[in-house]
């Protein structure tokens, strides 16, 4: 009877699992801006007049309005007239842009979200709108992660659907982690200012965790496309120890009060993003090391508290150093003590 009861419970759990995942994902794809730009390009190529109504339609789309709001929040110029001039330069690219947009529309974004959930605590939620954008700057980014999570993705015809899905999975992992920010802040709010700043910036290792989540496994290369980027990532990983030491010293400098103010520390930390910077390279290696030594379940649990992520990496690296020939660097015990976590002895 007990065995049958366990089987029944397991069966019910399996039935409920898709519902649990469904409740944790609220994802939308909005291509209105790209569609409106392409409509204008088509008219221009066909020598049809571009009317005020065409521009009003474009400028009224949610992606365009959100992009304009984002640029304004960063005190960057973003004028409608300048955008009109930009669109006027795209006549020769309309066909390839439409081909790329059609491919991206077929992407399985829900699968990308579910991939991210496999590397997120059950408390995390993914709520986001994805905007493929035809815009002047070739950058992609997340905006308003806690209030109205949005992913802006530069529509690049050179990026295949698989790479697009990987990028979405990466950004969705950030949004999932951001849904836990309030709980983490509650844990660290009583720390002294310098320790609090270190605890906050430990969360930036999430860039590396997102690389792992988007890949789906530590056994899958985290860079999908192009081949040159894969080689660049492999080359950067060779400098893991150097970049880890750089971040370690950065944390120590904050704790020791070596920055003239904490805003200066923020400026220094921002340089660690860059192209596959330390937050990516170091964070990824830390996550992989934890997963290989302790399993994915424990790795995911550390994502509830970035301080525990760093402490558990030290534990995992110490074990790996005993087992293997490579000696992984550890973070200074002084840092862990300052942020209020204990390292396994």
C-alpha positions as CSV (number, residue, x, y, z in Angstrom):
1,X,0.0,0.0,0.0
2,X,2.8,2.4,0.9
3,X,4.6,1.7,-2.4
4,X,1.4,2.3,-4.4
5,X,0.8,5.5,-2.4
6,X,4.3,6.7,-3.3
7,X,3.8,5.9,-7.0
8,X,0.5,7.8,-6.9
9,X,2.2,10.8,-5.3
10,X,5.0,10.7,-7.8
11,X,2.5,10.5,-10.7
12,X,0.6,13.5,-9.4
13,X,3.9,15.5,-9.0
14,X,4.8,14.8,-12.6
15,X,1.4,16.0,-13.7
16,X,1.7,19.2,-11.7
17,X,5.3,20.0,-12.9
18,X,4.2,21.6,-16.2
19,X,1.7,23.7,-14.3
20,X,4.4,24.9,-11.9
21,X,6.7,25.9,-14.7
22,X,3.8,27.6,-16.5
23,X,3.0,29.7,-13.4
24,X,6.7,30.9,-13.3
25,X,6.8,32.1,-16.9
26,X,5.0,35.1,-18.4
27,X,6.7,35.9,-21.7
28,X,5.7,38.0,-24.7
29,X,7.4,38.8,-28.0
30,X,6.6,42.2,-29.5
31,X,7.9,42.9,-33.0
32,X,5.8,46.0,-33.6
33,X,8.7,48.4,-33.9
34,X,10.7,46.2,-36.3
35,X,7.5,45.5,-38.4
36,X,6.8,49.2,-38.6
37,X,10.3,50.0,-39.7
38,X,10.2,47.3,-42.4
39,X,6.9,48.7,-43.7
40,X,8.5,52.1,-44.2
41,X,11.5,50.6,-45.9
42,X,9.2,48.6,-48.3
43,X,7.4,51.8,-49.2
44,X,10.6,53.7,-49.7
45,X,12.1,51.0,-51.9
46,X,8.9,51.0,-54.0
47,X,9.0,54.8,-54.4
48,X,5.8,55.2,-52.5
49,X,5.4,58.3,-50.3
50,X,6.2,57.9,-46.6
51,X,3.3,59.7,-44.8
52,X,3.2,61.3,-41.3
53,X,0.8,58.4,-40.4
54,X,3.6,55.9,-41.1
55,X,5.9,57.7,-38.7
56,X,3.2,58.1,-36.1
57,X,2.5,54.4,-36.3
58,X,6.1,53.6,-35.7
59,X,6.7,56.1,-32.9
60,X,3.5,54.8,-31.1
61,X,4.8,51.3,-30.8
62,X,5.5,50.1,-27.3
63,X,9.1,49.0,-28.2
64,X,10.0,52.4,-29.7
65,X,8.5,54.3,-26.7
66,X,10.3,52.1,-24.2
67,X,13.6,52.4,-26.1
68,X,13.2,56.2,-26.1
69,X,12.4,56.1,-22.3
70,X,15.5,54.0,-21.7
71,X,17.8,56.3,-23.6
72,X,16.3,59.3,-21.7
73,X,16.9,57.6,-18.4
74,X,20.6,57.3,-19.4
75,X,20.6,61.0,-20.5
76,X,21.3,60.0,-24.1
77,X,19.9,61.9,-27.1
78,X,17.2,60.1,-29.0
79,X,15.2,62.3,-31.4
80,X,12.5,61.1,-33.7
81,X,14.0,63.1,-36.6
82,X,17.4,61.4,-36.1
83,X,15.6,58.0,-36.2
84,X,13.9,59.0,-39.4
85,X,17.3,59.6,-40.9
86,X,18.5,56.3,-39.7
87,X,15.6,54.4,-41.3
88,X,16.4,56.2,-44.5
89,X,19.8,54.5,-44.7
90,X,18.3,50.9,-44.5
91,X,16.9,50.5,-48.1
92,X,19.6,48.0,-49.0
93,X,19.1,45.9,-45.9
94,X,15.3,45.4,-45.8
95,X,15.3,41.9,-47.3
96,X,17.9,40.5,-44.9
97,X,16.3,42.3,-41.9
98,X,12.9,40.8,-42.8
99,X,14.5,37.4,-43.2
100,X,16.1,37.7,-39.8
101,X,12.9,38.9,-38.1
102,X,10.9,36.1,-39.6
103,X,13.4,33.6,-38.3
104,X,13.4,35.1,-34.8
105,X,9.6,35.0,-34.7
106,X,9.8,31.3,-35.0
107,X,12.2,31.0,-32.1
108,X,11.0,28.9,-29.1
109,X,11.2,31.5,-26.4
110,X,9.3,29.4,-23.9
111,X,11.9,26.7,-24.2
112,X,14.6,29.4,-23.6
113,X,12.8,30.5,-20.5
114,X,12.4,26.9,-19.3
115,X,16.2,26.4,-19.8
116,X,16.8,29.4,-17.6
117,X,14.5,28.1,-14.9
118,X,16.7,24.9,-14.7
119,X,19.3,27.2,-13.2
120,X,17.0,29.3,-10.9
121,X,15.6,28.8,-7.5
122,X,11.9,27.8,-7.4
123,X,11.2,31.2,-5.9
124,X,12.3,32.9,-9.1
125,X,9.8,34.1,-11.7
126,X,10.4,35.1,-15.3
127,X,8.1,37.9,-16.5
128,X,9.4,39.7,-19.6
129,X,8.6,41.2,-23.0
130,X,11.2,40.6,-25.7
131,X,11.6,43.4,-28.3
132,X,13.6,42.6,-31.5
133,X,14.7,46.1,-32.5
134,X,15.8,47.8,-35.7
135,X,17.8,50.6,-34.2
136,X,21.0,52.6,-34.7
137,X,23.1,51.1,-31.8
138,X,23.9,47.4,-32.3
139,X,23.5,46.6,-28.6
140,X,21.2,44.3,-26.7
141,X,20.2,44.8,-23.0
142,X,17.7,44.3,-20.2
143,X,15.7,47.2,-19.0
144,X,13.6,47.8,-15.8
145,X,14.2,44.2,-14.5
146,X,12.0,44.7,-11.5
147,X,9.2,47.0,-12.6
148,X,8.5,46.1,-16.2
149,X,11.2,43.6,-17.3
150,X,12.1,44.1,-21.0
151,X,14.7,42.6,-23.2
152,X,15.9,44.7,-26.2
153,X,17.6,42.7,-28.8
154,X,19.3,44.3,-31.8
155,X,18.0,42.7,-35.0
156,X,21.2,41.4,-36.6
157,X,20.8,39.3,-39.7
158,X,24.1,37.6,-39.0
159,X,22.8,36.0,-35.8
160,X,21.0,32.7,-36.4
161,X,17.9,31.6,-34.6
162,X,19.8,29.3,-32.3
163,X,22.1,32.2,-31.1
164,X,19.0,34.4,-30.7
165,X,17.4,31.8,-28.4
166,X,20.6,31.5,-26.4
167,X,20.8,35.3,-25.9
168,X,17.1,35.3,-24.8
169,X,17.8,32.5,-22.3
170,X,20.8,34.4,-20.9
171,X,18.8,37.6,-20.4
172,X,15.8,35.8,-19.0
173,X,18.1,34.3,-16.4
174,X,19.0,37.8,-15.3
175,X,15.3,38.7,-15.0
176,X,14.7,35.5,-13.0
177,X,17.5,36.5,-10.6
178,X,16.3,40.0,-10.4
179,X,12.9,38.7,-9.1
180,X,14.9,37.6,-6.0
181,X,16.6,40.9,-5.4
182,X,14.3,42.2,-2.7
183,X,14.8,39.2,-0.6
184,X,18.5,39.4,-1.0
185,X,18.6,43.1,-0.1
186,X,16.6,42.3,3.0
187,X,19.4,39.9,4.1
188,X,22.3,42.3,3.5
189,X,20.7,45.7,4.4
190,X,22.2,45.7,8.0
191,X,25.8,45.3,6.8
192,X,28.2,48.2,7.1
193,X,28.2,50.4,3.9
194,X,31.5,48.9,2.5
195,X,30.4,45.3,3.2
196,X,27.0,46.1,1.8
197,X,28.6,47.3,-1.4
198,X,30.7,44.2,-1.8
199,X,27.6,42.0,-1.2
200,X,25.7,43.9,-3.9
201,X,28.5,43.5,-6.4
202,X,28.8,39.8,-5.7
203,X,25.5,39.6,-7.6
204,X,27.3,40.6,-10.8
205,X,28.7,37.1,-11.0
206,X,25.2,36.3,-12.3
207,X,26.6,37.2,-15.7
208,X,28.6,34.0,-15.6
209,X,25.8,32.0,-14.2
210,X,23.6,33.2,-17.0
211,X,26.1,32.0,-19.5
212,X,25.9,28.5,-18.0
213,X,22.1,28.6,-17.8
214,X,21.8,29.6,-21.5
215,X,24.1,26.8,-22.5
216,X,21.9,24.4,-20.4
217,X,24.9,22.4,-19.1
218,X,28.5,22.7,-18.0
219,X,29.2,20.2,-20.7
220,X,28.0,22.5,-23.5
221,X,30.1,25.4,-24.8
222,X,28.5,28.6,-23.5
223,X,29.1,30.6,-26.7
224,X,26.9,29.5,-29.6
225,X,27.9,31.9,-32.4
226,X,30.1,32.9,-34.1
227,X,33.2,30.7,-34.1
228,X,35.4,33.7,-33.5
229,X,33.5,34.5,-30.3
230,X,33.9,30.9,-29.1
231,X,37.6,31.1,-29.6
232,X,37.7,34.5,-27.8
233,X,35.8,32.9,-24.9
234,X,38.3,30.0,-24.7
235,X,41.2,32.4,-24.8
236,X,39.7,34.6,-22.0
237,X,39.1,31.5,-19.8
238,X,42.9,31.0,-19.7
239,X,43.1,34.2,-17.7
240,X,40.5,33.1,-15.1
241,X,43.1,33.1,-12.2
242,X,44.2,36.6,-13.2
243,X,40.7,38.0,-13.4
244,X,39.6,36.3,-10.2
245,X,42.6,37.9,-8.4
246,X,41.5,41.3,-9.9
247,X,37.9,40.9,-8.5
248,X,39.3,39.7,-5.2
249,X,41.4,42.8,-4.9
250,X,38.5,44.9,-5.9
251,X,36.4,43.5,-3.0
252,X,39.3,44.0,-0.6
253,X,39.8,47.6,-1.7
254,X,36.2,48.4,-1.0
255,X,36.4,46.8,2.5
256,X,39.7,48.7,3.3
257,X,38.2,52.0,2.2
258,X,40.6,52.5,-0.6
259,X,38.0,54.2,-2.9
260,X,37.3,57.9,-2.3
261,X,33.7,57.0,-2.2
262,X,31.4,54.0,-3.1
263,X,30.4,55.6,-6.3
264,X,34.0,55.3,-7.4
265,X,33.8,51.6,-6.6
266,X,30.8,51.3,-8.8
267,X,32.7,52.9,-11.6
268,X,35.5,50.4,-11.2
269,X,33.1,47.5,-11.0
270,X,31.4,48.5,-14.3
271,X,34.7,48.0,-16.1
272,X,34.4,44.3,-15.3
273,X,31.5,43.8,-17.7
274,X,33.0,44.8,-21.0
275,X,33.2,42.0,-23.6
276,X,33.3,38.7,-21.6
277,X,34.8,40.6,-18.7
278,X,35.5,39.2,-15.2
279,X,31.9,39.1,-14.1
280,X,31.3,36.7,-17.1
281,X,34.5,34.7,-17.1
282,X,35.0,34.4,-13.3
283,X,31.3,33.9,-12.6
284,X,31.0,31.2,-15.2
285,X,34.0,29.2,-13.8
286,X,32.7,29.6,-10.3
287,X,29.3,28.3,-11.2
288,X,30.7,25.3,-13.1
289,X,33.1,24.5,-10.3
290,X,30.3,24.5,-7.7
291,X,28.0,22.3,-9.9
292,X,30.7,19.8,-10.7
293,X,31.7,19.4,-7.0
294,X,28.3,19.7,-5.3
295,X,25.6,19.3,-8.0
296,X,23.2,21.7,-9.7
297,X,20.7,21.7,-6.8
298,X,23.2,23.2,-4.4
299,X,24.5,25.7,-7.0
300,X,20.9,26.9,-7.5
301,X,20.4,27.3,-3.8
302,X,23.4,29.6,-3.6
303,X,21.7,31.9,-6.1
304,X,19.4,33.0,-3.3
305,X,22.3,34.7,-1.7
306,X,25.3,35.9,-3.7
307,X,27.6,35.7,-0.7
308,X,26.9,32.0,-0.4
309,X,27.7,31.6,-4.1
310,X,31.2,33.0,-3.4
311,X,31.7,31.0,-0.2
312,X,30.5,27.8,-1.8
313,X,32.9,28.4,-4.8
314,X,35.8,28.5,-2.3
315,X,34.6,25.2,-0.8
316,X,34.3,23.6,-4.2
317,X,37.6,25.0,-5.5
318,X,39.4,23.7,-2.4
319,X,38.1,20.2,-3.1
320,X,39.0,20.5,-6.8
321,X,42.5,21.5,-5.9
322,X,43.0,18.4,-3.8
323,X,41.6,16.1,-6.6
324,X,43.3,17.7,-9.6
325,X,46.5,19.2,-10.9
326,X,45.1,22.7,-11.5
327,X,45.1,25.0,-8.5
328,X,42.0,27.2,-8.6
329,X,42.3,30.5,-6.7
330,X,40.2,31.3,-3.7
331,X,38.6,34.5,-2.5
332,X,40.1,36.0,0.6
333,X,38.6,34.9,3.9
334,X,38.6,38.5,4.9
335,X,36.0,39.2,2.2
336,X,33.7,36.4,3.4
337,X,34.0,37.5,7.0
338,X,33.2,41.1,6.0
339,X,29.9,40.2,4.3
340,X,28.9,37.8,7.0
341,X,29.3,34.3,5.7
342,X,31.5,31.5,7.0
343,X,33.7,29.4,4.9
344,X,33.7,25.6,5.3
345,X,36.8,24.5,7.2
